[in-house]
Amino acid sequence: MSAAQALKAARAVGIHLEVEGDDLLLEASSPPPTAILELLSQHKAEIVALLRPGRDWSAEDWQVFFDERAGIIEFDGRLPRAEAEVQALACCVVEWLNRNPERSPAGRCLGCGDGKHAHDPLLPYGVEPYGHVWLHSRCWSAWQEVRRSQATEALMRMGVGTRDCVEAAPAIIGRREPQQHEIRRAASLRAGKFHQRS
């Protein structure tokens, strides 16, 4: 069963779903069937991606955007097609991030979960009208790495880009090798939490 089918099945039994950060929040008038909860848990990342704002472009729209960018870069920039596709994927990643903003409440770092520190204040990242993510400066790079990974994974699921350009894209979009503590934090962010409202 796909994420879309799991979402449809949940709605059919009266579950209302919302996204809060990387979490999937459920509301239901009665306890949902265990089988539905298992499906939602299994497809959580994909369901969160489906429910996020900015989902107004179809896979075909993304492919058109990618092809258009690659063509412009190839012909106007006079780059080989493979290099143009790498840069086009980087453009798609930025566009996906713009269309799928993340928000967090003020007063708590989305990266580490801590509050304000005298030596590392919380800073807002993002623009209006989409809201902000509040992060310590030391937490920003790991959070950004996770977001770029989410964008790349979402684009690849839609068939945008090739494996070769995905592997080459980190150099273009400024990705660096994360530190060990950032890798652990990124892994925990990807896993997310599964909350249920009563």
Buried (B, 14 or more C-beta within 10 A) or exposed (E): EEBEEBBEBBEEEEBEBEBEBBEBBBEBEEEBBEEBBEBBEEBBBBBBBBBBEEEEBEEEEBBEBBEEBBEBBBEEEEBEBEBBBBBBBBBBBEBBBEBBBBBBEEEBBBBBEEEEEEEBEBBEBBEEEBBBBBBBEBBBBBBBBBBBBBBBBBBBEBEBBBEEBBEBBBEBBEBEEBEEEBEEBBEBBEEBEEEBEE
